[in-house]
Amino acid sequence: MSALDRLPSGRGDRALLAGVACLLVGGLFALTPLQADLPSALYVFVEVGITFVIYGMLVLGLDLQYGHTGLVNFGHVVFFAVGAYATAMLAAQDSFSGIALGYPWPLALLVGVIAAALLGVVVSATSIRLRDDFLAIVTLATAEIFHSIFVNFEGTFGGNVGILGVPRPIAALVGDADTRLIATLLVLGGFTLITLAVVTRLTDAPYGRVLRAIRADELVTRSVGKSTITYKTQAFVYGAALAGFAGGLFALYNGAVAPGFFTIQVTVTVWIGMLLGGAANHRAVLAGLAIIMGLRLVSRFGLSVTPVSGDVFAAFRLLVVGLILVAVIRYRPAGIWGDPQELGVDQ
């Protein structure tokens, strides 16, 4: 019996089946003459949807770390960036700047996941014993350090220009723009649904109950013979690997990576989505992320009909998001769909 077979089936089965179905349908669009006709008015919705499913893997990894284990990671974007840069550096061909080794993209994606996981091992080995606030500072500092490295080491990482010439597997198979967008959304959405199924089965297993026990009271969990440091390290590395996988897929979708794609704003977005939906509930954190992404999409249209400048409107958008988050924390501190009893908060 494999390790996956020992995990309980149930809530993750439908997500797994839906993910496989999305991959199959996306493969049909990519590998056959089947074409999709997408109205131009829907382009922006599909593009935001693609960003959402990539960020969805990020928020699922973060929810495993914080929602289930209580690890405060304010530098989640660094693992996203490392996965993207490792994939890009190995797979890129004829980049204008930075390293471009030209290896096959599946190998590059695998190395990107491993690189992010190894960074997670290093960060957890040095910092996992710290209290929540200190761990948050360390992870945030790690993200800022790596962002500075990506900007300043131009010969290796391409500086502000980044690394270009990253292969785009779906774009290479599909010439039609409409079909390419639909196939990309389906394939990446399939990966996100499969990720949802895996983390759901993991956290529904006895392993997940140990993680939640650590979040509730680490001392009590240690007193019954559980190695809390080992469990916390594993959860942190799993979340980092998921972020690296999302980063690799982003590089292969976008065809380029640059420091501007991996700012603190990414971490803020997934954190707000998780807290808004309800930590420790995988579907809820995805729904919360969808709300935040939806607000950003609506604000694009709002900018076109308002007389204010782009900078003023951007500040107003951040104000609205902040007010929404404050209201949720004030009146539903467990999130919109979160369980107050599970998280140990007063509703």
C-alpha angles and dihedrals in degrees: 000000000000125000090252091054090056090059115093116255123217125083093035096052096080092047090050093050091046091049093051090047091052091050091050094048091044089050090053090055091046101043104033134053089257109129136193127217110214120186111237090236089065097053094093092049092053092047091051088046090056090051089048095055091048091049087045090070088050094053092046090055091046091049090054089053101041107016096048104023104026096237111151106216113178092168100061091129092067092068089047089052096045092051091049096046094045090050092046096047093051098041103035121106125202095353116186089228139008129025119324114178100171099222121156111284097236089059090046091051091050091050090049091056091046092048092052091046091050090051087051089053091051094047093045093046091056101034113020092098092059122104119259098268094046092047088052091053093048094050092045090050090049090054092050092047093053091045089056090048092052090051100044103038094071096164092058107028101022098245116238091341092060127193119320132186096056109160117251106208098192094043089051090057100040122054098179112087096214093049091045092056093048093046091049093050092048096047096045090041088053091054090050092051091049088050089051090051093049097048091044092054090044095052093042089057123084086264089065092050089056090052092052090047089055090051092050098044122347094187093056091046091052091048091062092056103267118139097231094183090057093049093046091048092050093049091048093049093046090053091047092050091051090051090049090051090051090049092051091050090048091054092049091048097044098040092221142049130210136164091256091069093057108052130137086266089078092056091046092051095052093042092052091046091051095047092043095052098037128271119247090032110095097198091045094055090051089050091049090050089050090054092052093046089047092053090051090050093049090048090059089062091042091058091058093056101040125083095222125103124261094253093052092047091049090053090048090050091053089049092053092048090048092050091050091051092048091050092049093048090047099048103021106024091172090057131257094294099017124121110241092199092051092050095039097236133132113252 
